[in-house]
Amino acid sequence: MPRYGYILLDEHDDDMSRQAMQLDTIGSFTRIFVDRHNKDKKSREQRRRLLSLLEAGDVVYVAAADRFCGNLKDFLDCYERIQSRASDIVLLEEALDSRSAAGKATIRTLCAFNQLDFVFQSDSKKAGIRKARASGRRIGRPPVAIPPGFRDICKAWSQGQISGREAIIKSGLRSTSFYKKAAELGFQAPKRQKTE
């Protein structure tokens, strides 16, 4: 049953002694993965590599939760991946061991609070959108302006004089915007002629 360690170093800190000492209390590891925290990049390459190696019965040991994940959602996403491989995680500082009944109960509680937070954020966002709309503010992307000569372009396209691609290029719009605006003005795609 392989045991893996994981260490996350701060961006400008090379001292891993505190985390290493905590992991030393466990004993020998199959392998220890070390990442450096970088604010510019969200990816933790070594953590991703570690999670991809896990097999049934493997255990991941980490000194503390903040050395493994950036927030609750990140932890629960990683835990889901660990669990899907029938593996476990131990957070030493928090004394959380996913193999124990207490550890499993703690993780269920974290999942419940994460869901509660998601619902709260979603409700708050919806309330903010309703309030903004009630005060006359527009929500979402600004409407696409119709370029000059757009009706003539649509007419030529609708009559089959130019292709859809040519019409899109001439209008300067994206394909979705072109077809949507053309439909709003009552133009339809030319009917295909049957080939005999």
N, C-alpha and C positions, 0 to 999 in steps of 0.2 A: 504494500500500500504506500505509494509515493507521498512524500510530504514536501510541499513547496513553501518557500518564504517569499514575501514581497516587501520591498523597501522603496519608499518614494522620498527622494532628496529635494530640498527646496532649491530654487533656481541658482542661488549664489552660495550654497552651502555644500561642502564636500564631506562633512562629518556625519557618518552613518552609525557612529558608535552607540548612541542611545537606542536606536531601533535594533541594531545588531545585538546589543546586550539583552533586550527583551526577547528577541528570537532565540538567543542562546539558552534560555531557560527550557526550551522545548527539546533541544538536542540536535541530532543530525538531520539535515534536509537533503532531499534528492537534488534540489537546485534552488538557488535564491535569485529572484529577478529584481533588478534595480532600475528604476525610472528616475528621471529628473523632471521636477515640476517646471513647466514652461507656460507662462500666462498667454503667450501668443498662440500656442497649439493646445487644442483640447485633447488630442490623442495621447494616450499613454501606451506606447508601443509594446513595452515589456509586459504590461498587464494584459494587453490583448493577446500577446503570445502565450502567456501563462494560461489564460482562460481557454485558449484553443487546444492546449495540450491535455487538459483534464480528462480523466477517465473515471469510471465507477470506483468509489472508495478513496479517491485522492482527497487530501486535505490541504487547504491554503491557510497559512498563518501570516497575520499582519500585526504590527505593533499597535496600531490604533486606527480607528475608522477614517480619520482625516488623512491618513497615510495611504489609504486604499481608494477613496472616492471623494468626489468634489461636493456632493450633496446627497440628500436622501434618495432622490429619484435615481441618481447614478448608482448608489449602493444597491437599491432594489433591482435595477436592471442587471447588474453584475451577479447578484445573488440568484436571479432567475436563470442566468446562463450556467452558473455553478450547479444549481439544483437540477437543471435539465441534463447534466452529465453525471448525475448521481454522485456528486462530490459535495464537500462541505467547506465551510470557512470558520476560522477562529480569529476574533478580534481580541487581542490580549488585554489592552488597556480597559476596554469596556466589559471584559469577561463574558463575551458573547460567543457561544459555541453552537453552531447550527446542528450539531449532532445530538445535543441534549434537549430534553423537553422544554426547559426554561428558555433555551436559545430559540427554539422553534416558536414558542409563544411570543417572545420579544419581536421576532421578525414578522409574525402575523399582526402584532400591534402596530409596528412600523408601516406595514402595508395599509392598514386601516387609516392611519393618520395621513399617509400619502394620498389616499383616495379622498379623504375629507378635504385636504388642502386643494386637490385638483378641482373638486366640486365648488369650493369656495372661490377659487380664482376664476373659474368659468362663470359662475353666477355674477361675480363682481364685474367681469369683462362685459357680460351681456347687459348688466344694469348701466354701465358706462356708455355703451353703444346706444341704448334706448334714450338715455338722458341727452346725449349729443344730438341724436336725430330729432328729439322733441324741441331742442333749442335751434333747429334749422341747420346744424352742421352736417356736411356730407361725410359719410364714412366710406372708406375703401379708395380704390384708385380713381383718379379724376377721369371724367368721360373723354373718350378719344374724339378729337376734332376732325370734322370731315374736310379733307383737302380740297383746294379749288379744282373744278372740273370733275369732281367725283361722280356726278350723275351721268356725265358723258362716258366716263370709263365703265360705269355699271351697265349703261345701255349697250355699249359695244360688246361687253362680256355676255350680257343676257341674250343678245342676238347672235352670238356665236362668232362675232367678227374677230375677237381676241380670246386667248385662253385665260383660264383663271389665274395662272401663274403670271402672265403678262399684265393682267388687270391689277394684281397685287403689287407688282413692281412699280407700275405707273402711279398707283395711288399712294405708295410709300407707307402703307399700313402693314401690319402683321396679318397673316392669313385669317386668323380668327376674327380680328377686328373688321377686316374687309367684308367677309361673308355676313357678319352680324349687321354691319351698317347697310350693306346692300339689301338685306332682307327687310330691315326697318324702313327703307325707302320703297319697298315693293318690288325689287328686282329679284328674279329667280334665275337659277342656273339654266343654260340652254339645254333643250332636250336633245338627247343623243339620237343620232340617226341610226336606224337599223341597217346593219350590213347584210347583204344578201349573199 
